[in-house]
């Protein structure tokens, strides 16, 4: 038996009205200063006094958004989906289950899909093969019915229905999705005169006005306004996070809706909020228009997104790493390990190289490198500026294609390790042994056998079982080699030393302060 449970509560919602409304600013709005003219005073002088004040007040009053809203609101749609309750691959259902878990790491960054609940009717346990309903937002980008929304809104949906601002509903099909940026392209067939909006070609400035339109809590056509609060936000959602932060209130159901500038162009796609309480607290996150344009174009042409692939595991260059390498600034991405057979390995990229620029554009950190490479097409020829052994060189290579199953990631650092106190190497707080003497550790480097939890190495995440391959850029094979390189680094005036460390998960570089 296939039961259908529509858990949309909009038709039975209670509207709670406050008993008292606080009217703010009444006195300020009605208060008028009356100036008595002294005998012989000139009316012109009085007018000259009042006019600048009125002009200043008028200039300080922000313009309304009515004209803008009337122009763009018809292009914004409500997106309603039906999902099989047992579809564990659905991003919407997975996120809702995590949102209901108080210990979920997603409590703060909660996805906004307007999900309408999982339980059965009247609190009864749900039956198998039920269908649940979720809601989000979207917007038309062409007159022939292409529309943008979030991937998590339509992910694994059995059906998609869109409703326009005038109440007209249509069935839509999913053209393609991109989970890495949380974008999706849907299509409504049968008409060629849909109202639509365009993506902005300009990056918004912090402080610019922004107007968000969407379907919060299934209410439909809701408009909120605020400013651009910040840019370049990384909320830990994926390898290409580069969100615009806005303070225009967005809530559950706003996902996939547009945020507009004052020219009526889309500057971003609403996708997440910071919400300890579950509702808007004035911190929302938008996928930038620049990202959305590139992704949507590929989804329209191919139904999927292909990205350039360099084939390196990287991490940010911290101040300590920069100091240990002799770099003037803590910028760029340091290569932990080039993958065998990758374009980077073929071009001669080595562990310890710092990639400082791509095609002449400076690279800020490892995440910036991942985003930059991802925007380039597979097969593209790129020039990488690489810092190595105190000098800079330029390498040219052809990018590969990022495999679908490969998780592109920019390693942000290791977890803090635990271990037992030891009287090992004094400067690092480690007990070491040649790798060849420890079963399963290989033949290169030295194995960490003990870690002082109060030592500088432990504070940088080095753990028992890690293998130190080189110190200060020199390969090490025994404890003597390590001590020699530490002494050399200290005599050179360095405040930290760079270690190449291999663990069970990956190979990485760690800058450890010299005690």
BELJOUR-V215614 format. One line per field, one symbol per residue. ss: DSSP state (H for helix, E for strand, C for the rest). phi: phi as a letter, one per 20 degrees, with the letter a starting at -180 (. if undefined). burial: I if it has 24 or more other ideal C-beta (glycine too) atoms within 12 Angstrom, else O. A space follows every 10 residues. Layout:
ss->???
phi->???
burial->???
//
This chain:
ss->CCCECCCCCH HHCCCCCCCC CCCCCHHHHH CCCCCCCCCC CCHHHHHHHH HHHHHHHHHH CCCCCHHHHH HHHHHEEEEE EEEECCCCCC HHHHHHHHHC CCCCCCCCEE ECCCCCCCCC HHHCCCCCCC EEEEEEEEEE CCCCCEEEEC HHHHCCCCEE EEECCCCCEE EEEEEEEECC CCEEEEECCC CCCCCCCCEC CCCCCCCCEE EEEECHHHCC CEEEEEEEEE EEECCCCCCC CCEEEECCCC CCCCCCCEEE CCCCCEEEEE EEEECCCCCC CCCEEEEEHH HHHHHHHHHH HHCCCCCEEC CEEEEECCHH HHHHHCCCCC CCEEEEEECC CCHHHHHCCC CCCEEEEECC EECCCHHHHH HHHHCCCCCC EEEEEEEECC EEEEEEEECE ECCCCCCCCE ECCCCCCCCC CCCCECCCCE EEEEHHHCCC CCCCCEEEEE ECCCCHHHHC CCCCCCEEEE ECCEECCCHH HHHHHHHHHH HCCCCEEEEE EECCCCEEEE EEECC
phi->.deddeefdf fdfeeedffc deeenffffd fceddeffgn fegfffffff gffffffffe efffdgffff fdgfeecedd cdcfgeefef fffffffffe efeffegede fddmfdndff flmfgfefme dddccbcabf dbfeofcdbe gffdglffbc cdcefenfdc ecdeeaccgf dmdbdcbdeo cccffbcdff edffefoffb cdcacflmfm kddccacfea bmfddmeafd gbfeecdfgc cgofgneedd efenefeadf cbcebfendf dnccccffgf ffffffffff fcmbddcfce ncdcbfeeff fgffenffce cnceefaffg mfgfffenfc fnfdedbcln efdfbfffff fffffefgnf ecddecebln cdcdddbdfe dffgeeefbd fepdefecad gbdfggfdmc dcbggfedfn enddncefeb cffeeffffd nfcgnfdeeb cmndfccbff ffffffffff fenfebcede cdcfeadbdc edfef
burial->OOOOIOIIOO OOOOOOOOOO OOOOOOOOOO OOOOOOOOOO OOOOOOOOOO OOOOOOOOOO OOOOIOOIIO IIIOIIIIII IIIIIOOOOI IIIIIIOIIO OOOOOIOOII IIIIIIIIOO OOOOOOOOOI IIIIIIIIII IIOOIIIIII IIIIIIIIII IIIIIOOOOI OIIIIIIIII IIIIIIIIOO OOOIIIIIII OOOIOOOIII IIIIIIIIII IIIIIIIIII IIIIIOIIII IIIIIIIIII IIIIIIIIII IIOIIIIIII IIIIIOOOOI OIIIIIIIII IIIIIIIIII OOOOIIIIII IIIIIIIIOI IIIIIIIOOI IIIIIIIIIO OIIIIOIOII IIIIIIIIIO OOIIIIIIII IIIIIIIIOI OIOIIIIIOO OOOOIOIIII IIOOOOOIII IIIIOOIOIO OIOIIOIIII IIIIIOOOOO IOOOIIIIII IIOOIIIIII IIIIIIIIII IIIIIIIOIO IIIOIIOOII OOOIOIIIII IIIOOIIIII IIIIO
//
